[in-house]
Amino acid sequence: MITLDKELNSLAYHGRGIVIGKRADGKKAVIAYFIMGRSENSRNRVFVEDGDGIRTQAFDESKMTDPHLIIYAPVRVLGNKTIVTNGDQTDTIFDGMDRQLTFEQSLRTREFEDDKPNFTPRISGIVHLENGGMNYAMSILKSANGDPDSCRRFTFAYANPKNGTGSFIHTYKSAGDPLPSFEGEPKDVEIPDMTLDEFTNFVWSNLNADNKVSLFTRYIDLETGKFESRIVNKNK
């Protein structure tokens, strides 16, 4: 178990990252999703509210050179389930689960991104509330060590997570050219005992100042399903 701030500071460029867990008082599910960027196209984005979820949007439409892999809905809600991903597989999961497929089954139709030579992994998470409790799952779809002809799909499921704990997965494990994909299980992290505003500031302040682009956070009440969210955009 490591502290989240230490892990966020471990890399200058995580790519995109998902944190899911339970607050220390055991009353709320915790979600954080952030995007980072190195190119002008990647950095030219903001998060905006979209119903119960969010979507990405160009900050300056005149500078958007390629919306492919850039514009999507990272967060959508389906009943008592909240889906969070780093791409348009959010819609794949939503549509699949709406047809009674599982989280894992829905993602079998998808692969990593086609951004040669990085072949960026698709990372996804889902939070399921039931009977005042929660469980969650995370997924990563990635190439076989950079071979685009082979896709590796991993799903990690967490039942009744302990209070004050969570999991953190991100797209890249380190710097490199091409960027090497995340490896292993999602990292076990402590979820700090904070209000949503404090938690949002905590995550945002520990992301690399040059590369961070946008952050979304959400607390979901396990009893009622009611949620509150925050969005932070570097572009204003």
N, C-alpha and C positions, 0 to 999 in steps of 0.2 A: 504494500500500500504506500503510495507516494502522494505528496501534496500536489494539488492541481497547479498551483502557481509555479512550482519547480518544473513540472512537466511542460507547461506552456512556455517557459523560458528556455527549455532545452534545445529548441531549434529556432533559427531565424525565419524559417519558412516551412510550416507544416502542410501547406496547401489549403485543404479544407478539413475541418474537424467537427466531430460530434461528441458531446458529453451527455450522458444520461445517468441518472441516479436518484437517490432519495435524500431529502433534507434530514438534518440531524434529529429533528423532533419527530420524524416518521409520519408527518401529516401531508407532505407534498412531494410529488414527483418533480424532478428537476431536469430541464433540457437546456442545452446550449449548442448553437450551431454558428460557426464562423467561417468566413472566406478570407483568403489572402490572395495577393496578386503580385506579379512581377512585371508583366507587360502592361502597356497603356490600356489595351482592350480589357484585360482582367480587372484592372483597377478602376475602370470607368463604370462602376456599378453601385447600386444602393439596394437595400432591402425595403420593401413597402408592404403594408398590410394587405391581405387579400382574403376576405371572409374570416374564417377561424384560423387561417394560416398566413403565409407570406409568399411573396414572389420576388425575384430579382428584376431590376429595371436599369436601363442605361441612365447614368447620371447626366451625360451630355450625348444626346442622340446623334449629333453630328460627328462624334468621335468613335461611334460604335462601328467597327470594321467587320465583325463576324459574330452574330448572335449565337452561333452553334456552340453548345456546351456552356454558354454564358448565361442565357436567359432561361429560367425554369422556376418551378414552385418548390422551394425546399421543404415547406411544411404544409401538410394538409391533415384534416381531422375527419375520421370516419367513425361515427358513434362514440364509443368509449376508447377508441384507439387514436393515437397521435403519431403520424408518420413524419420522419425527418430524414432527408437525404441530400447528397451533393449533386443531384442532377434530375433529369426528367423521369428517372425511375420512381420518383414519388408518385407520379400518375400511374405507372405500371403496378405498383403495390396497391394503391387505392382501388384501381379497377379490378385487380385480381381478387383482393379480399372482399370486395363488394360482390363478387361472384362465388364467394365461399372458398376460394383458394387460401392457403396459408401464406404467411410472409415469405417463407423460403420458396414455396412453389411459384409464387408470383415472380420472383427474381430469377428463376431458371430460364426465363425468356430473354434475359439481358446479359451483357458482357461489360467489360471495362470500356473506357472511353477510347475513341479512335484518334486521339491526339498524338500520333507518331512523333518522336520516338518514345515519349513518356508512357503512353498507354495508361493514363491516370486511372487508378481504381475507382469503382463506384462504391461508395460507402453509404450505408443506410441504417436507420434505427427505427424502432417502433415501441411505443409505450402503451400498455394495455391495463386499464383500471378495472377491477372487479371486486365486489364485496368489501369495499374499503381498503383494499390492498392494491398492489401493482406487481406486474412483471414486465420485463422488456427483453428485446432481442436486438442484436446488431449483425450486420452483414458486410462482407467485402467481396467484391468481384474483381479479380486482377489477372493480369497475364502471367504466364509461366516464365518468370524471370526475364520479362521483356519480349517473349515470343508471342506475337499476336495470333498465332494459329492455335493457341491453347489457352483456355480460360479456367481459372481456379475459383471455385465458389465456396466461401466459408460462412457459416452462420453460428452465432454464439447466443445462447438463451440464458436468461437470468431470472429465476423464480424467487419471489419474496426477498429482494435485496435488503441488506442490513442498513439500518439508519446511518446517515452520514457517509455513505459510500456510493461509488458510481464507476462508470467505465468510460474510457476516452479512446476514440479511434480517429486516425487522420490519414490523409492520402499518401504522404511521403515519409519515409523513415529517416532521411537525411538529405544533405545536399548532394548534387551530382549532375552529370550530363550524359545520358538522360537521368531524370530524377528516379531514384529507386523507390519501389512501392513499399508501403507499410508492410511489416511482417509480424507474425505471431498473433496472440490474442489481444483484444482491446486492453489497454492498461488500467489496472485497478487504481483508482484515485479517491482521495478524501473529498467529500462535498462539504465545503465550509458552512458553518452555522451563521447564515446571513439573511438579511432581507433580500428581496429580488433586486432592488436598486443597488445594494451593496455587492451582491453577487455579480451583477452586470458590470459594475465598475471594476471589480476584482478581475474578472476574465479579460475585459478590454485592456486594462492597464498592464496585464502580463503578456499580451501578444506583441510581437515585434512591431515597433512603431512605424518602420518604413514599409512593411509588407501587409499589414492588416488593412482590410477593406470594410467589412461589415460584420456585425454580431447580432444574433437573435437569442433571447433567453425567455424561458417560460417556467412558471411554477403552476402545477396542477393540483388542486385539492383532491386527495384520495377519496374522501367521503362524498363530495358533491360533484366532482368533475369540473367545477368552475376553475378558470385559469386567469392568470394575468401574465402579460408579456411585455418585453422591452425590445427596442431596436436601436442599435447604435451604428451610424454610418460615418465613415471618415470624410466622405464627400458631402458637403453641405452647401 
